[in-house]
Amino acid sequence: MDLKEIQNLIKFVANSGVAEVKLETGDVKITIKTTVEGSASEVTYVQQMPAQNMLQQAAAPQQIAPAAGTTMSAPADDNSKYITVKSPIIGTLYRKPSPDKPVFVEVGSTISKGDVLCVIEAMKLFNEIESEVSGKIVKILVDDMSPVEFDQPLFLVDPS
């Protein structure tokens, strides 16, 4: 399945009013979710390719448009003094250990190395994300129950 076919599929699903479509063809698995209004869509690509196909793609890279809501601006100069805590895995971020419990950290919380900052659910497993630095939470960059990507910034920590 090439990029043009994927883009056409996204447009078709967005215009059809369907909430979610899952498609598996050979080595490609695609899930497309749309909002109730149908105005925005979230696209998740999971591709499993044989090694030969990956080598061919590496030789001729293609520009793929990012999914809605995943674009991020470059960090501002005032954030350069902060340490960015990034997601080590793909999954769904939860800021609370359970719905009836308080959040792990808030903006202004003082943390030390080894403190749990959040949990990320991946394939029905809840992985505690621990701080690798001590400091103070300056900014929380991801909402509760949001999907996160590998290496996506989650928190800004002031180490001083």
C-alpha positions as CSV (number, residue, x, y, z in Angstrom):
1,M,0.0,0.0,0.0
2,D,1.5,3.3,-1.0
3,L,1.2,6.8,0.4
4,K,-1.4,7.9,-2.1
5,E,-3.7,5.0,-1.3
6,I,-3.4,5.7,2.4
7,Q,-4.2,9.4,1.9
8,N,-7.2,8.4,-0.2
9,L,-8.4,6.0,2.5
10,I,-8.1,8.7,5.2
11,K,-10.2,11.1,3.1
12,F,-12.8,8.5,2.4
13,V,-13.1,7.6,6.1
14,A,-13.3,11.2,7.1
15,N,-16.1,11.9,4.7
16,S,-18.0,8.7,5.5
17,G,-18.9,9.6,9.1
18,V,-17.5,6.3,10.4
19,A,-15.9,6.6,13.9
20,E,-13.1,4.0,13.4
21,V,-11.8,1.8,10.6
22,K,-9.1,-1.0,10.9
23,L,-7.4,-2.4,7.8
24,E,-4.9,-5.1,7.6
25,T,-3.4,-6.0,4.2
26,G,-0.3,-8.2,4.1
27,D,2.5,-6.4,5.9
28,V,0.5,-3.2,6.7
29,K,-1.9,-2.6,9.5
30,I,-3.8,0.8,9.7
31,T,-6.3,2.1,12.2
32,I,-8.1,5.4,11.4
33,K,-10.2,7.1,14.1
34,T,-12.3,10.1,13.5
35,T,-14.1,12.4,16.0
36,V,-17.8,12.5,16.3
37,E,-18.1,15.8,14.3
38,G,-15.8,14.3,11.6
39,S,-13.8,17.5,11.5
40,A,-10.5,16.0,12.7
41,S,-9.0,12.6,12.4
42,E,-6.3,10.7,14.3
43,V,-4.3,8.2,12.3
44,T,-2.1,5.4,13.7
45,Y,0.2,3.5,11.4
46,V,1.7,0.2,12.4
47,Q,3.7,-1.3,9.6
48,Q,5.6,-4.6,9.7
49,M,7.8,-5.1,6.6
50,P,10.3,-7.7,5.6
51,A,13.9,-6.6,5.9
52,Q,14.2,-6.3,2.1
53,N,11.4,-3.7,1.9
54,M,13.0,-1.6,4.6
55,L,16.3,-1.5,2.8
56,Q,14.5,-0.3,-0.4
57,Q,12.7,2.4,1.6
58,A,15.9,3.5,3.2
59,A,17.4,4.0,-0.2
60,A,14.5,6.1,-1.4
61,P,12.9,7.9,1.7
62,Q,9.5,9.4,1.3
63,Q,7.9,12.4,3.1
64,I,4.9,11.2,5.1
65,A,2.6,13.9,6.5
66,P,2.2,13.7,10.3
67,A,-1.1,12.7,11.9
68,A,-3.3,15.5,13.2
69,G,-2.2,16.7,16.6
70,T,1.3,15.3,16.4
71,T,3.1,18.3,15.1
72,M,5.3,20.1,17.6
73,S,7.0,23.4,17.4
74,A,10.7,23.8,18.1
75,P,11.5,24.4,21.8
76,A,11.9,28.0,22.8
77,D,15.2,29.4,24.0
78,D,13.8,29.8,27.6
79,N,13.1,26.0,27.7
80,S,16.8,25.2,26.9
81,K,17.7,25.2,30.6
82,Y,15.2,22.5,31.4
83,I,15.5,18.8,31.1
84,T,12.9,17.1,28.9
85,V,11.5,13.8,30.0
86,K,10.6,11.8,26.9
87,S,8.4,8.7,26.4
88,P,10.4,5.5,26.2
89,I,7.6,3.6,24.5
90,I,4.5,4.0,22.4
91,G,1.2,3.8,24.2
92,T,-1.5,5.7,26.2
93,L,-0.3,8.0,28.9
94,Y,-2.1,8.1,32.2
95,R,-1.2,10.8,34.9
96,K,-3.0,8.8,37.6
97,P,-2.4,5.3,39.0
98,S,-6.2,4.7,38.8
99,P,-9.2,7.0,38.0
100,D,-10.0,7.5,41.7
101,K,-6.4,8.4,42.8
102,P,-4.6,11.8,42.5
103,V,-2.2,12.5,39.7
104,F,1.5,11.4,40.2
105,V,2.9,14.9,39.6
106,E,1.6,18.5,39.0
107,V,3.3,21.6,37.7
108,G,5.5,22.7,40.6
109,S,5.9,19.3,42.1
110,T,9.4,18.5,43.4
111,I,10.7,15.2,42.2
112,S,13.7,13.1,42.9
113,K,15.4,10.4,40.8
114,G,13.2,7.2,40.7
115,D,9.9,9.0,41.4
116,V,7.0,7.8,39.2
117,L,5.9,10.6,36.9
118,C,3.1,8.7,35.0
119,V,2.2,5.3,33.5
120,I,2.1,4.4,29.9
121,E,-0.2,1.6,28.8
122,A,1.2,-0.5,25.9
123,M,-0.5,-3.7,24.9
124,K,-2.5,-4.0,28.1
125,L,0.6,-3.5,30.3
126,F,1.0,-0.5,32.5
127,N,4.6,0.7,32.5
128,E,5.6,3.2,35.3
129,I,7.7,6.0,33.9
130,E,10.3,7.0,36.6
131,S,12.3,10.2,36.7
132,E,15.9,9.9,35.8
133,V,16.6,13.4,37.3
134,S,15.8,15.4,40.4
135,G,14.2,18.8,40.2
136,K,10.9,20.5,39.8
137,I,8.2,19.9,37.2
138,V,7.9,23.1,35.1
139,K,5.5,22.0,32.4
140,I,3.4,19.0,31.6
141,L,3.4,18.6,27.8
142,V,0.8,15.7,27.4
143,D,-2.8,15.5,28.6
144,D,-4.1,12.6,30.6
145,M,-5.2,9.5,28.6
146,S,-3.4,10.8,25.5
147,P,-1.6,8.6,23.0
148,V,2.1,9.1,23.0
149,E,4.9,8.2,20.6
150,F,8.4,6.9,21.2
151,D,10.7,9.8,22.2
152,Q,7.8,12.3,22.5
153,P,8.5,15.0,25.2
154,L,6.2,14.5,28.2
155,F,7.5,16.8,31.0
156,L,9.9,19.7,31.4
157,V,12.0,19.5,34.6
158,D,14.1,22.3,36.2
159,P,17.1,20.5,37.6
160,S,18.2,23.5,39.8
